[in-house]
Amino acid sequence: MTKQYQKKRNPQEEPERKAVEGEIVSEEPVIESLEEAAEAQEELTEAQEAVDEAEAAAVEAAEAEGELSPEMAALIQELKEAREAADQARAKAEAAEKALADYEDKYLRAQAELQNFRRRKEREVAERIALANESLILELLPVLDDFERAFDAIPEADREAHAAWVEGFELIYRKLQKILEAQGLEAIDASGEFNPEVHEAVTMTPSDEVESGHIVAEFRKGYKLKDKVIRASLVSVAE
């Protein structure tokens, strides 16, 4: 049995094997344990062969002579020593196997800790990016509001007289909308039943046309950013 052990490595796995939040994981103990196990197994095999040879010789001598001769006594002593050597080799092999199992368990734990660390860091980075986007988008929402109020305030006559200007500003408005929508911005629907999770009631209005508890009018558009409400809709609700 060979006394050398060489483990194939994947270069891309080296960082995972050697660092978990600054802690170095060395592979030397497992190589030493494998070498010790190999040596112990070889010694065990040799000792067992010696035991078998001694036993066979003892049986043959006993059958031939029928009494305990000096040669027989020497063989018995040799057999005893061989058995002790085999026991020692077996104990050494078991110790090496236990050391190997302990190191493998430590390595698997280190890998799991590294994966958890990576996932935690990725989640933290994503949260920081989302927070930065949210802050910027909140600052841009008043610009959308101004565009919408400006379009609503244009008289119909001026809209027709200055159609090119109006169309140009509408194009800018739509571009800004698409940029924000690409980042996950979504307008909140302000129709139907009042929902306190996405709507904020500023007035209660008597209405014969709208069912009680339903939205009558919207004063300011609300928005979600990737399913998170960043600004509730300001609405009037029917009494």
Backbone bond lengths (Angstrom), bond angles and torsions (degrees), N, CA, C in turn:
res aa  C-N    CA-C-N  psi(-1)  N-CA   C-N-CA  omega(-1)  CA-C   N-CA-C  phi
1 M - - - 1.482 - - 1.516 108.88 -
2 T 1.327 118.08 135.40 1.466 122.33 -177.22 1.499 111.69 -69.00
3 K 1.362 114.45 148.26 1.468 119.97 -179.88 1.514 112.13 -99.65
4 Q 1.302 117.15 -1.88 1.466 120.24 -177.42 1.520 108.81 -109.96
5 Y 1.323 114.95 146.77 1.475 121.38 179.63 1.503 108.21 -139.07
6 Q 1.317 116.33 122.50 1.471 120.62 179.74 1.505 107.95 -124.20
7 K 1.339 117.83 119.14 1.463 123.10 -176.61 1.510 110.80 -92.93
8 K 1.349 117.09 129.54 1.452 120.80 176.80 1.519 109.88 -68.85
9 R 1.312 116.55 137.87 1.459 121.15 -178.11 1.505 111.20 -119.28
10 N 1.286 114.99 145.25 1.457 121.68 171.02 1.511 107.62 -99.70
11 P 1.368 118.94 117.10 1.471 120.74 -177.20 1.510 112.99 -55.65
12 Q 1.353 118.16 -30.61 1.454 119.71 -178.23 1.519 112.08 -72.54
13 E 1.362 117.09 -17.07 1.448 119.62 -178.65 1.511 112.53 -93.47
14 E 1.375 118.10 -6.19 1.455 120.14 -177.08 1.520 113.52 -56.95
15 P 1.386 119.82 -45.88 1.467 118.16 -180.00 1.507 112.45 -61.18
16 E 1.368 117.08 -36.39 1.452 119.70 -179.65 1.517 110.74 -68.67
17 R 1.329 116.59 -34.82 1.463 120.41 -178.35 1.503 111.90 -75.27
18 K 1.333 118.56 -30.99 1.453 120.76 -167.81 1.520 115.81 -107.22
19 A 1.341 118.01 -6.72 1.468 117.37 -178.17 1.508 110.89 -147.14
20 V 1.317 116.88 124.06 1.448 124.04 172.03 1.515 106.89 -131.11
21 E 1.346 116.04 98.58 1.454 123.02 -177.93 1.524 110.33 52.91
22 G 1.333 116.31 47.18 1.458 121.32 174.49 1.502 114.30 89.11
23 E 1.331 118.87 -6.51 1.462 121.42 -178.92 1.507 109.66 -92.68
24 I 1.327 118.61 125.50 1.460 123.11 -178.27 1.518 109.59 -84.59
25 V 1.329 115.53 132.51 1.464 121.39 177.68 1.521 107.26 -111.18
26 S 1.329 118.14 110.49 1.457 122.41 -176.55 1.510 110.06 -91.34
27 E 1.343 116.04 145.92 1.449 119.82 178.22 1.524 111.71 -98.32
28 E 1.356 118.54 -0.04 1.456 120.43 -178.88 1.525 112.61 -60.21
29 P 1.378 119.28 -41.33 1.472 117.52 -179.67 1.516 113.53 -58.68
30 V 1.345 117.59 -37.57 1.457 117.65 -177.54 1.523 110.89 -70.50
31 I 1.342 117.33 -35.73 1.467 119.83 177.99 1.522 109.79 -65.74
32 E 1.342 116.37 -45.15 1.467 119.70 178.35 1.522 110.58 -60.82
33 S 1.357 115.91 -41.24 1.466 119.07 -179.56 1.516 111.36 -64.38
34 L 1.329 116.35 -40.23 1.457 119.28 178.60 1.521 111.62 -66.50
35 E 1.341 116.97 -39.71 1.456 120.13 178.15 1.530 110.43 -64.31
36 E 1.332 115.67 -42.82 1.470 118.99 178.44 1.523 110.57 -62.95
37 A 1.336 115.77 -41.31 1.458 119.12 179.66 1.526 110.91 -63.50
38 A 1.335 116.11 -40.56 1.459 120.11 179.65 1.524 111.10 -65.25
39 E 1.345 115.41 -44.49 1.464 118.92 179.23 1.523 110.87 -63.52
40 A 1.342 115.87 -43.13 1.455 119.42 -179.56 1.524 111.18 -64.18
41 Q 1.314 116.72 -38.88 1.454 119.97 179.42 1.521 111.24 -66.23
42 E 1.350 115.45 -37.75 1.469 118.70 178.48 1.522 110.29 -66.43
43 E 1.344 115.06 -43.72 1.472 118.34 177.92 1.523 110.50 -61.51
44 L 1.339 115.57 -40.87 1.458 119.80 179.67 1.527 110.89 -61.77
45 T 1.327 116.07 -41.58 1.461 120.13 179.90 1.529 111.05 -64.81
46 E 1.344 115.49 -44.38 1.467 119.36 179.54 1.534 111.08 -63.32
47 A 1.352 114.56 -42.03 1.465 117.73 -179.67 1.518 111.17 -65.24
48 Q 1.328 115.71 -39.77 1.450 119.00 -179.82 1.523 110.87 -65.06
49 E 1.335 117.04 -38.10 1.461 120.39 177.35 1.526 110.60 -63.69
50 A 1.354 114.33 -40.11 1.462 117.76 178.68 1.524 111.30 -64.70
51 V 1.341 115.24 -39.01 1.465 119.29 178.25 1.523 110.66 -62.34
52 D 1.330 115.07 -45.51 1.469 118.63 -179.81 1.526 111.54 -61.06
53 E 1.352 116.11 -42.85 1.468 119.42 179.65 1.529 111.16 -64.39
54 A 1.343 115.27 -42.37 1.467 118.89 -178.91 1.521 111.06 -65.40
55 E 1.340 115.69 -41.67 1.463 118.83 179.15 1.539 110.61 -62.39
56 A 1.324 115.59 -43.58 1.466 118.61 -179.76 1.525 110.93 -63.42
57 A 1.343 116.47 -41.78 1.463 119.79 179.35 1.519 111.11 -66.11
58 A 1.340 116.52 -39.09 1.468 119.39 -179.90 1.515 111.07 -64.33
59 V 1.312 116.53 -42.85 1.461 120.26 179.57 1.529 110.38 -63.90
60 E 1.315 116.08 -42.89 1.465 119.87 -179.26 1.522 110.78 -65.35
61 A 1.337 116.32 -41.64 1.464 118.91 -179.26 1.520 111.10 -67.71
62 A 1.318 115.95 -40.54 1.471 119.51 -179.12 1.521 110.47 -64.53
63 E 1.282 117.29 -41.13 1.468 120.27 179.03 1.529 110.90 -66.71
64 A 1.334 117.51 -35.29 1.465 120.51 -175.87 1.518 111.61 -77.59
65 E 1.325 118.64 -40.28 1.457 120.87 -172.15 1.524 113.05 -100.92
66 G 1.310 117.37 -27.70 1.449 120.04 179.52 1.503 113.41 71.43
67 E 1.315 120.24 6.21 1.472 122.68 177.89 1.516 108.73 -151.14
68 L 1.363 117.24 169.47 1.451 123.38 -176.13 1.524 109.93 -88.57
69 S 1.317 115.85 100.63 1.460 121.72 178.57 1.521 109.64 -89.89
70 P 1.357 118.57 169.09 1.475 120.52 175.97 1.524 112.17 -57.23
71 E 1.313 115.67 -37.96 1.462 117.75 178.29 1.519 111.51 -64.88
72 M 1.379 113.74 -37.96 1.459 118.48 178.46 1.522 111.14 -65.27
73 A 1.342 115.30 -42.38 1.460 119.83 179.19 1.525 110.65 -62.42
74 A 1.334 115.74 -39.42 1.468 119.35 179.06 1.527 111.00 -65.23
75 L 1.325 115.22 -39.74 1.455 118.76 178.15 1.524 111.48 -64.56
76 I 1.338 115.94 -40.94 1.467 119.36 178.86 1.527 110.61 -63.02
77 Q 1.335 116.84 -41.62 1.464 120.54 177.60 1.527 110.83 -64.21
78 E 1.315 114.71 -41.11 1.467 118.98 178.15 1.533 110.74 -63.38
79 L 1.341 114.44 -38.57 1.460 119.19 177.68 1.526 111.35 -63.39
80 K 1.321 116.34 -42.05 1.458 121.11 178.77 1.524 110.98 -61.94
81 E 1.323 116.22 -45.92 1.464 120.43 179.90 1.532 111.29 -64.58
82 A 1.330 114.67 -38.25 1.463 118.52 179.62 1.522 110.88 -64.97
83 R 1.342 115.77 -39.48 1.464 118.97 178.40 1.538 110.56 -64.56
84 E 1.342 116.82 -41.89 1.464 119.77 178.33 1.527 111.04 -62.37
85 A 1.348 115.91 -41.38 1.467 119.49 178.48 1.526 110.77 -64.00
86 A 1.337 115.73 -38.60 1.466 119.06 178.76 1.523 110.69 -65.27
87 D 1.321 117.11 -41.00 1.468 120.41 178.41 1.528 111.00 -63.10
88 Q 1.339 116.16 -42.61 1.472 119.78 178.84 1.523 111.14 -63.95
89 A 1.328 115.88 -42.75 1.461 119.52 179.09 1.521 110.75 -63.88
90 R 1.337 116.95 -39.57 1.454 120.59 179.39 1.534 110.78 -64.47
91 A 1.329 115.77 -42.72 1.465 119.86 178.66 1.532 110.80 -63.13
92 K 1.331 116.31 -40.42 1.462 120.44 179.07 1.525 110.67 -64.69
93 A 1.328 116.89 -40.95 1.459 120.42 179.04 1.520 111.01 -64.81
94 E 1.329 116.93 -41.43 1.467 120.44 178.99 1.520 111.21 -64.18
95 A 1.348 116.72 -39.74 1.460 120.15 178.17 1.524 111.38 -64.68
96 A 1.343 116.32 -40.68 1.466 120.11 179.00 1.522 110.91 -65.92
97 E 1.338 117.42 -39.84 1.459 120.47 178.40 1.524 111.31 -65.16
98 K 1.334 116.91 -38.11 1.469 120.21 177.91 1.525 110.62 -65.57
99 A 1.346 116.01 -41.98 1.468 119.39 178.33 1.520 110.71 -62.00
100 L 1.333 116.53 -39.38 1.456 120.58 178.46 1.527 110.73 -64.94
101 A 1.322 117.18 -43.82 1.462 120.52 179.34 1.527 110.83 -62.95
102 D 1.345 116.90 -39.70 1.465 120.37 178.43 1.527 110.90 -63.55
103 Y 1.329 116.80 -41.25 1.460 119.18 -179.72 1.529 111.06 -68.57
104 E 1.336 116.73 -40.88 1.458 119.38 178.62 1.526 110.39 -61.44
105 D 1.334 116.85 -39.86 1.463 120.02 178.02 1.525 110.52 -63.72
106 K 1.333 116.50 -42.08 1.466 120.57 178.11 1.522 110.83 -63.23
107 Y 1.323 117.04 -40.46 1.466 120.71 -179.78 1.524 111.32 -65.59
108 L 1.350 117.28 -42.72 1.459 120.57 178.79 1.520 111.00 -64.46
109 R 1.333 117.08 -39.14 1.471 120.24 177.44 1.524 110.31 -64.20
110 A 1.330 115.80 -40.42 1.466 119.79 179.93 1.527 110.60 -64.24
111 Q 1.333 116.48 -40.05 1.458 119.59 177.27 1.520 111.41 -62.30
112 A 1.346 116.58 -43.29 1.461 120.16 179.73 1.530 110.88 -63.48
113 E 1.346 116.73 -41.42 1.459 120.22 178.23 1.521 110.95 -63.99
114 L 1.329 116.76 -37.89 1.460 119.99 179.00 1.521 110.97 -65.51
115 Q 1.336 117.00 -42.54 1.458 120.00 178.50 1.524 110.97 -62.99
116 N 1.328 117.15 -42.74 1.464 120.72 177.99 1.520 110.84 -62.57
117 F 1.329 115.82 -41.01 1.466 120.43 178.94 1.530 110.65 -62.47
118 R 1.324 116.77 -44.05 1.468 120.62 179.96 1.519 111.19 -63.19
119 R 1.348 116.17 -46.08 1.463 118.92 -179.75 1.524 111.12 -62.51
120 R 1.331 116.65 -40.29 1.463 120.15 179.46 1.524 111.20 -63.46
121 K 1.337 116.59 -42.85 1.466 120.49 179.49 1.531 111.27 -66.40
122 E 1.328 116.74 -41.12 1.466 119.95 178.45 1.530 110.53 -62.68
123 R 1.346 116.13 -40.46 1.458 119.43 178.85 1.530 111.26 -65.83
124 E 1.334 116.42 -40.43 1.459 119.87 178.68 1.526 111.83 -64.32
125 V 1.336 116.09 -41.26 1.469 119.67 178.59 1.525 110.57 -64.17
126 A 1.347 116.46 -43.34 1.463 119.87 179.45 1.526 111.11 -62.76
127 E 1.332 116.77 -39.14 1.461 120.07 178.99 1.523 111.53 -66.34
128 R 1.340 116.48 -38.96 1.466 119.26 178.35 1.528 111.19 -65.79
129 I 1.342 116.26 -40.34 1.466 119.88 178.42 1.525 110.61 -64.54
130 A 1.343 115.96 -44.07 1.467 119.65 179.69 1.521 110.99 -62.64
131 L 1.335 116.55 -39.45 1.460 120.10 179.45 1.521 111.09 -65.48
132 A 1.326 116.41 -40.32 1.467 120.17 178.65 1.525 110.46 -64.55
133 N 1.331 117.32 -42.78 1.464 120.93 177.97 1.521 111.35 -63.24
134 E 1.319 115.92 -41.21 1.464 119.94 -179.38 1.524 110.92 -61.50
135 S 1.314 117.18 -43.94 1.461 120.95 -179.62 1.522 111.11 -62.08
136 L 1.336 116.93 -43.92 1.460 120.36 -179.71 1.524 111.25 -67.09
137 I 1.329 116.69 -43.42 1.462 120.40 -178.34 1.523 110.89 -64.89
138 L 1.320 117.73 -38.21 1.460 120.41 177.34 1.529 111.25 -60.11
139 E 1.324 116.64 -35.05 1.456 119.99 178.17 1.531 112.27 -72.81
140 L 1.356 116.48 -25.19 1.465 120.44 -179.66 1.523 113.10 -87.52
141 L 1.328 117.93 -18.01 1.466 119.80 -178.48 1.528 112.84 -59.73
142 P 1.348 119.99 -40.29 1.473 118.67 176.34 1.523 113.03 -59.58
143 V 1.337 117.17 -28.85 1.468 119.61 177.08 1.531 109.78 -66.28
144 L 1.340 116.60 -42.04 1.467 119.19 175.10 1.518 110.91 -61.03
145 D 1.332 116.03 -42.35 1.468 119.81 178.69 1.526 111.20 -59.43
146 D 1.331 116.64 -42.63 1.471 120.43 -179.09 1.528 110.87 -64.36
147 F 1.328 116.72 -41.25 1.468 119.37 177.24 1.531 110.24 -59.17
148 E 1.334 116.47 -48.03 1.463 120.57 -176.94 1.525 111.39 -64.07
149 R 1.341 116.91 -42.27 1.472 119.34 177.76 1.525 111.32 -64.87
150 A 1.338 115.99 -37.71 1.470 119.44 179.16 1.526 111.07 -64.45
151 F 1.330 116.83 -43.35 1.463 119.35 179.31 1.529 111.16 -64.92
152 D 1.337 116.63 -38.75 1.468 119.62 179.55 1.530 111.75 -67.52
153 A 1.343 116.69 -27.83 1.465 120.19 -175.87 1.525 113.87 -86.96
154 I 1.319 118.13 -8.60 1.475 120.54 -178.76 1.527 109.32 -72.61
155 P 1.308 116.88 122.49 1.477 118.75 175.52 1.525 110.52 -62.80
156 E 1.305 115.68 150.51 1.453 120.29 -177.23 1.530 111.45 -61.30
157 A 1.353 116.03 -36.19 1.464 119.75 -179.91 1.528 110.75 -65.50
158 D 1.354 115.72 -43.50 1.464 119.09 179.27 1.540 110.75 -68.34
159 R 1.313 116.30 -32.82 1.464 119.59 179.02 1.529 110.48 -62.31
160 E 1.324 115.72 -39.58 1.459 119.47 179.40 1.523 110.91 -74.92
161 A 1.344 116.29 -37.02 1.462 119.61 -177.38 1.521 112.23 -71.94
162 H 1.289 115.46 -31.99 1.473 119.85 -178.03 1.538 109.79 -119.80
163 A 1.279 115.89 47.82 1.466 121.56 -175.68 1.521 112.01 -59.54
164 A 1.331 117.66 -38.58 1.463 120.52 -178.52 1.520 111.09 -64.92
165 W 1.352 115.99 -41.47 1.466 119.66 178.72 1.532 110.30 -65.14
166 V 1.302 115.18 -46.71 1.471 119.26 -178.93 1.523 110.47 -60.94
167 E 1.322 116.65 -43.88 1.461 119.98 179.98 1.528 111.35 -63.53
168 G 1.341 116.95 -37.61 1.465 120.52 178.50 1.523 111.81 -63.56
169 F 1.354 116.43 -43.88 1.466 119.57 179.07 1.531 111.27 -68.79
170 E 1.310 117.31 -34.11 1.464 120.09 176.45 1.528 110.59 -65.25
171 L 1.326 116.13 -36.87 1.461 119.96 177.25 1.528 110.91 -63.94
172 I 1.320 116.91 -42.88 1.479 120.40 176.95 1.521 110.36 -62.00
173 Y 1.315 116.14 -42.93 1.470 121.30 179.25 1.524 111.22 -60.75
174 R 1.337 116.75 -45.32 1.462 119.86 -179.46 1.526 111.50 -66.30
175 K 1.328 117.37 -36.44 1.468 119.99 177.10 1.520 110.98 -62.55
176 L 1.334 115.52 -43.98 1.468 119.12 178.69 1.526 110.30 -63.18
177 Q 1.317 116.66 -40.42 1.467 120.14 177.30 1.521 111.58 -59.82
178 K 1.333 117.04 -46.00 1.465 120.64 -178.11 1.522 112.06 -64.48
179 I 1.339 115.79 -37.20 1.472 119.11 178.25 1.520 110.39 -62.71
180 L 1.335 115.97 -44.75 1.466 120.25 -178.97 1.529 111.17 -70.48
181 E 1.323 116.96 -37.08 1.463 119.54 177.86 1.525 111.09 -65.29
182 A 1.330 117.10 -33.88 1.466 120.35 177.53 1.520 111.66 -64.75
183 Q 1.332 117.25 -23.45 1.458 121.86 177.74 1.532 112.00 -89.08
184 G 1.342 116.58 1.38 1.466 120.06 176.92 1.508 114.35 105.30
185 L 1.342 118.87 8.79 1.461 121.24 -179.87 1.523 109.83 -77.24
186 E 1.337 115.97 137.61 1.456 121.68 -178.74 1.521 108.71 -143.08
187 A 1.330 116.76 130.53 1.466 121.35 178.74 1.525 109.90 -72.08
188 I 1.322 116.71 142.85 1.462 122.47 179.11 1.527 109.13 -87.23
189 D 1.316 115.97 134.44 1.464 121.27 177.68 1.531 109.10 -70.41
190 A 1.332 115.84 125.79 1.467 120.72 -178.46 1.516 110.53 -112.08
191 S 1.320 116.12 43.05 1.462 120.81 176.43 1.519 108.76 -128.39
192 G 1.333 115.13 159.96 1.448 118.89 178.83 1.518 112.81 84.73
193 E 1.319 115.78 -148.41 1.460 121.04 -174.41 1.526 111.63 -75.98
194 F 1.329 115.13 144.14 1.464 120.96 179.15 1.524 110.04 -67.95
195 N 1.335 115.28 132.45 1.467 122.05 179.43 1.526 108.24 -123.87
196 P 1.315 118.28 108.99 1.474 119.99 -176.21 1.525 114.14 -63.07
197 E 1.335 117.55 -15.66 1.466 119.72 179.28 1.525 112.28 -75.58
198 V 1.327 116.81 -25.12 1.468 119.78 -178.12 1.526 113.10 -126.63
199 H 1.344 117.25 -11.42 1.467 121.37 -178.31 1.527 109.93 -117.40
200 E 1.303 115.28 149.26 1.463 122.04 174.44 1.525 108.21 -125.49
201 A 1.325 116.06 115.98 1.466 121.04 -177.62 1.529 109.74 -81.81
202 V 1.319 115.95 125.66 1.468 120.71 178.36 1.526 110.98 -106.14
203 T 1.326 117.65 -22.24 1.466 121.54 176.74 1.525 109.49 -144.93
204 M 1.339 114.76 158.05 1.459 122.13 171.08 1.522 106.77 -114.28
205 T 1.299 117.60 126.82 1.456 122.47 -172.75 1.523 110.71 -121.81
206 P 1.344 117.57 127.26 1.470 119.40 173.00 1.526 109.70 -65.32
207 S 1.319 117.35 136.90 1.459 120.05 -178.56 1.514 109.83 -151.41
208 D 1.348 113.45 134.49 1.462 119.92 174.92 1.522 111.51 -92.28
209 E 1.336 116.40 -13.36 1.456 120.75 -175.18 1.531 112.40 -98.12
210 V 1.348 115.41 -26.32 1.470 119.44 -176.85 1.517 109.01 -112.59
211 E 1.316 115.56 136.42 1.466 121.61 -179.81 1.521 110.54 -64.41
212 S 1.309 117.57 146.68 1.461 122.31 179.80 1.526 110.66 -58.59
213 G 1.349 114.40 136.64 1.455 119.64 -179.08 1.508 113.88 86.69
214 H 1.330 116.91 0.68 1.453 122.08 177.84 1.526 110.17 -104.00
215 I 1.315 115.83 159.65 1.466 121.53 -174.93 1.525 110.12 -79.02
216 V 1.346 114.28 131.78 1.460 120.92 178.26 1.526 110.66 -94.71
217 A 1.337 116.68 -44.55 1.467 120.73 -177.29 1.522 109.52 -151.06
218 E 1.327 115.44 156.75 1.465 122.58 176.92 1.526 108.81 -113.67
219 F 1.349 116.00 127.74 1.463 121.03 -179.48 1.529 111.94 -96.91
220 R 1.308 115.86 -30.59 1.475 120.08 178.06 1.518 108.43 -148.28
221 K 1.317 115.18 131.57 1.467 120.38 -176.77 1.528 110.17 -70.46
222 G 1.329 114.92 140.45 1.460 120.71 176.36 1.520 111.28 -102.94
223 Y 1.350 115.28 161.44 1.466 119.28 -175.98 1.527 110.72 -140.86
224 K 1.361 113.18 152.04 1.461 122.24 170.88 1.519 108.19 -114.82
225 L 1.329 115.38 148.20 1.468 121.07 173.09 1.519 107.50 -121.39
226 K 1.335 115.35 104.74 1.469 121.29 -177.63 1.526 111.00 52.82
227 D 1.338 115.04 53.11 1.470 123.88 176.65 1.525 113.55 73.23
228 K 1.318 119.01 2.01 1.459 121.01 175.80 1.523 108.86 -102.95
229 V 1.325 117.08 128.00 1.455 120.70 179.03 1.529 108.73 -73.21
230 I 1.329 115.98 116.28 1.471 119.62 178.22 1.529 111.72 -103.40
231 R 1.353 115.43 -16.55 1.465 119.54 174.21 1.521 108.07 -156.41
232 A 1.335 116.32 119.42 1.462 120.41 -179.51 1.529 110.57 -74.99
233 S 1.316 116.14 153.42 1.462 121.35 175.65 1.524 109.64 -75.35
234 L 1.331 117.05 134.26 1.469 122.24 174.64 1.521 107.39 -90.66
235 V 1.343 115.63 118.58 1.456 119.23 -173.07 1.520 111.67 -135.15
236 S 1.317 113.59 166.03 1.457 122.16 171.42 1.518 107.10 -108.75
237 V 1.332 116.73 135.69 1.467 121.79 -174.03 1.533 109.38 -116.31
238 A 1.306 114.25 139.81 1.471 119.71 178.87 1.516 110.25 -70.33
239 E 1.347 114.71 137.71 1.466 119.64 179.12 1.518 110.73 -71.78
